[in-house]
């Protein structure tokens, strides 16, 4: 069964460092998303991406964040200069079409120290 | 902006019994999508069931069914014949109607932690 794959599963980084979280969406999907979940809290939307551009972004997704689909298969989230409060589980998701369900990856746990 | 409310932080059910998780939402839109996601201890988000607002019939997936009350903006999840593997965090989520050429985000509730006891 096709699935969304995220790497790494866990990343520890020092405050101020740049991190790149990687995702391989399901191959025929056209819509891509990043969400994050701070420990013990709800899942929050960060950004959606369609047709090689950002469709929508939340207020969390400030200039420190960027997304890219560099090679037609990977979908990355970059955090330019990490802060302690960026520590969270980051989920990538993809969906085939408008209104269809989003399939989530297993998440990357980011710990900023 | 849409909001999703899950008023039960924790629920408990005995194995083989039935449990209902509540969800209410607020929207001014008439056509939208509702979902229940399960998050086990592994923390992966797994889709349990979806409902299109234009459909009057309640969605059903094996032991999982929903009670969708559009006028009341209520979307509860019923789990029948509960199993130990059903123990997880359950999130209700809302998706806006689609607009041509754009992706639409999910708005999640705060979740309900379901315990299943022997």
Boltz contact constraints between the chains, C-beta under 6 A:
constraints:
  - contact:
      token1: [A, 31]
      token2: [B, 103]
      max_distance: 6.0
  - contact:
      token1: [A, 42]
      token2: [B, 108]
      max_distance: 6.0
  - contact:
      token1: [A, 42]
      token2: [B, 110]
      max_distance: 6.0
  - contact:
      token1: [A, 43]
      token2: [B, 108]
      max_distance: 6.0
  - contact:
      token1: [A, 45]
      token2: [B, 105]
      max_distance: 6.0
  - contact:
      token1: [A, 48]
      token2: [B, 103]
      max_distance: 6.0
  - contact:
      token1: [A, 48]
      token2: [B, 105]
      max_distance: 6.0
  - contact:
      token1: [A, 50]
      token2: [B, 103]
      max_distance: 6.0
  - contact:
      token1: [A, 55]
      token2: [B, 102]
      max_distance: 6.0
  - contact:
      token1: [A, 55]
      token2: [B, 103]
      max_distance: 6.0
  - contact:
      token1: [A, 56]
      token2: [B, 105]
      max_distance: 6.0
  - contact:
      token1: [A, 89]
      token2: [B, 43]
      max_distance: 6.0
  - contact:
      token1: [A, 98]
      token2: [B, 98]
      max_distance: 6.0
  - contact:
      token1: [A, 99]
      token2: [B, 33]
      max_distance: 6.0
  - contact:
      token1: [A, 99]
      token2: [B, 98]
      max_distance: 6.0
  - contact:
      token1: [A, 101]
      token2: [B, 47]
      max_distance: 6.0
  - contact:
      token1: [A, 101]
      token2: [B, 50]
      max_distance: 6.0
  - contact:
      token1: [A, 104]
      token2: [B, 45]
      max_distance: 6.0
  - contact:
      token1: [A, 106]
      token2: [B, 44]
      max_distance: 6.0
  - contact:
      token1: [A, 107]
      token2: [B, 43]
      max_distance: 6.0
